[in-house]
Amino acid sequence: AEVPDFEYADYIFSTQPYLDRTTALAVVTAKTALEDAGLALPLGADSPDPVGLCFGSCWGCYNSIERFSAPLLAGKPKTAQGLVFMHSFPNSPASLISIEFGLHGFASVTSGSRLAGLWAIEEALSAIREGTSSCILAGASEALSAPVFAHYGEKNELSGGKAPQPFSKNAEGTILGEGAVFFLLESAAHAQNRNAKILGWIEDCELSKPDTEYEISKNIYSCAPGISAIDTLEQSWLDHIGCENAPSLAPLLGDALAVNPLYALAVTVGEGMESAAILQASPEGVGLLHYTSRP
């Protein structure tokens, strides 16, 4: 489930040949989100209310890791590129987004889990509610790479080419996907002061142990990728609240890991739904995001 016809140079004019695909997808999507939010780029360094950034990725920059390690594995360490090594870490996309667009506010990076995208949202919400920041760009990015395919292949979690079948007894695994999604999250006062077009509100984002006392929306998206262990975790929670239908976007977009719940949130906002709950499970826990379009 590859993002088709994507060329970094079609969106960003600065030449940075060391960028890997995770970073390129993140930078371009971040630019789109900031511009769609009505912000003039680059943002001023002397702004009294700087924009922050919370970024998440399950696998990070594996294309760069592979590129740097190839000469080492071939026994030619002197040909390994130090610049590529510097951009091998999950904080590289966040750093480049901040530099490219002048983001100087609160920042955090989370990696290593399917829940990394939800963690980015949760971090941003917490910072805004605590008064640490009033405006934060929050999102996630994932890219396809040979090592990631090898990892899921060794675990027998790939479908072999068939579309994933979440929650099905006939599910044979997942198809890996890629992509990036970002949202500009603001306090209500900040958005109103700059006359922003408010698309909706994120009521809450909980990880590890969702509070089922909330009034769950009739619209529930799951992130079930068609992997038995993950789907079972989500199904048990859905059974607990009595939900019979929670569609997953994995059959359409592939399993984009940390980006999955943000895809679902983007669909929710884009379809103009009044409210929705988005569920994602991971071996590290279960995450639940509540969205409403209340005026």
N, C-alpha and C positions, 0 to 999 in steps of 0.2 A: 504494500500500500504506500507507494512512493509519491511524494508531492511532484506532480508533473511540470515540466517546462520551467523549473525554478532556476533563475540565474541571478546571483547576488548583484552583479553589475547593472542589472535592469532597474534597481531600486536605490543603490548607494553608489555615489560617484567616486568616493575615495578608494584607492586601490590597496587592498590588504591581502596579498596572496597566501598568507599563512592561516587564514580563517578556515576552520573545518565546517561541515554542513550544519551541525548543531548550532554553532555560533551564528552562521549566516542566516539560518531560519529565524533565530531569536532576534538578531539585530533588525532585520527587515520587518518582522512582525511588530516589534517594539516601536519602530518608526511609524508604522501604519496606525497603531493604537494611539500614539501621542498626537499625531496629526488629526486623526478622527475626533479626538477629544478637544480639538481647537487650540492646541498649544503651538506657539511659534518656535521652531527649532533653529539653532540650538538654544537651550534655556540659559538664561543669564546666570553667571556664577555669583553675582551679587544679589540674587533674589532673596528677599526676606523670608520667603516661604518655599524652600527648595523642594523639588519633587524627589521622592525616594524610589527604591527599586527592591522588590522581593522576587527572587528567581528560583525555580526548581527544575530539576532534571533527574530522571532515574539513572541514566547511564552517562550523561555528560558528553565530553568531547572524545569519544572513542576513535573517531577518524584520526585525530591528532596523535593519540596514544599509539595507534597502529603505525602512523607515518614516522613517528620518532623512534619507535622500537624496532622497526624493520632492519635498519643497518646494524643495530646491536645484535639482533638475532642472527644476522648474516656474518657476524664476526668482524664488522667494520665500524667500530665505535667512533673513530675520528670523523666519520662522515655524518654522524647524527647531528641534527640541527637543534641548537639550544633554543632558538626562537620558537620552534614548534613545541618543544618541551614546556615552555612557559605558557603555552596556550592549550595544554592538555588537560587542564583542571576545570571543574564545573563553574568556578568563579570567573573563568575567562569570558564567557558570554556576558555576564553581568558587568564586568569591568569595561568591556568594549562598548556596551550600550551606554553606560554612564559617561564614558569619555566622548563618544560620538555625539550624544545629544545633550550633554551638560547636566546630568542628574547628580545632585550633590546632597541629597537628603538621606534619611535612614535607609540602610541596605542590609539584606541578608541573602544567603544562598543555601539551599538545601539539596542534597543529592542522595542517591543510593536506595531509593524506594519508589514504588508506584505512587505513593502518597505525596511525593515531593511537590507536585503542582498544588495540591490542597494545602500543604504546609506553607507554600508561598502566600496563598490567599489568607490563611489563618494568621501568619506573621504580620501581613499588612493590616488586617483588621485590628489586631491587638495594638499595633503601633498607633493607629489612628484613634482608637478608643482611649488609649492611655495618654494621648496628647503628644506623643513623641513626634508625630508627623500628621499633616492634614491632607496629604496628597501623595499616593504611592502607585507606581506602575508595578503590577503583579502578574506573573505568568510563568509559563514553562515551555521547554523545547526538547524535542527528541529527534534523532536522526538515525537512519538505518546504517549498519556497519557490519562487516564480516564477523568481528568478535561477538557482537550481540546475537547475531544469527546462530553462531556456534554454541553460545551459552544455552539458548532455548532449545536448540537442536539436541544437545547432549541430555537435556532434561526431558526430552520427548514431549515438548509442549507446543510444537509447531504442527499445523494442520495438514501439511503436505500439499497445499495449494487450494483447498476448498475454503469457502467462506466460513468464518467461525459460526458456531451454533450455540450461543450462550444459553445456559440452563438446560440444555438438551442432553438426554442420555446418549445421544448419538454424536455428541461433540467429540471431535478428534484433535482439538487443539486450536491454536490461534494463528493469525497472520500478522506479522509485525507491521506497524505503521510508523509514520513520522509526521512532524509538523510542529507548529508553535502557536500558542494563543496568549494574548496579553489583554489585561483590562486596566484602565485607570481608575483606581479606587480613591474616593475623596470623602471627607466629612461633608455633611449636608451644607454646613455654613460655607465651606470652601467652594463647593460647587455652585452654590447660589451667588456668592460674591463675584464670581467670574462669569456669571450668566451661562453656565454650562448646560447642555442638554442632558438631563439625568435620565438614563435608560432604565434604572431600577435600583433596588437595594439588596445587598447581601445581608440577610438577617443574622446569620451565624455560620460558622464553619468549625466542626468538631472532629477531632482525630482520636483514634485509639478506642474510645468508648462513647459512641454517640448517645445522647440523652433522648430516649424514646418518649419522653413526656411531652415533647413538642407536638403540636397539631400538624401532622404530616400532610403535605399537599397531595391533591389527587394526581398531580403530575409528578411521577418519580422516574428518573433515569438511573439505570445501573451502568456500571462500567465493565460488567462481566465480559471477559475476553474469550470465553470458550475453553479456558483452562480449568480443569475439574476442581482443584484445590481452591482457587480464587472464587470461582462461581459458587462453590458450596458455602463459603463464608458469607457472600452476599445473599444467597438464597435463605440462609438461616435467619438473617436479620429481617429480610422481607417477610418471611413466614411469621416472625415474631410480631410484626405490626399488622399482619393480615393483608399484605399487598399481593395481588394476583398478577399484576402486569407492570413490569419495569423494564422498558426496552433499553437495549444497549446499542451504541453506535459502532461497536467493533466490526459487525458484518459489513458496514459501509466504508469505514475509515481505517480499518485495521486496529491493532492493539498498540496505541501510541503511548502506553504506560502513563507517565506523569501528566501527559497532555489530555488524556481521556476525559476526566471530569470537566476540564475547561472547555473542551469541544462541546460537551453537553450543556454547559452554562451558556456558551455562545449561541447554540441552537435555541435555548430557552428565551434568551433576550431577543434574538432575531425573529422568532416566531411570535413575539409579543405575548407570551404566556403571562397570566396574572401571578402565578407562583409556581414553584417547582422545588423538589428535593433531589439532590444528586448523590448517589451512593457509590463508594469505591472501597474495595477490600484489597488488602495486601498482607503478606505474612507478618508485617509489623503492626497490623491493626485494621480498623475500619474507619473510614472518613465519611462524614455527611455534611453537605452544604445546603443551606436554606436560602432560597431567592424569592423575592416578591417584587412586583412592579407597582406597589402602593404609591399613590401620589404624594 
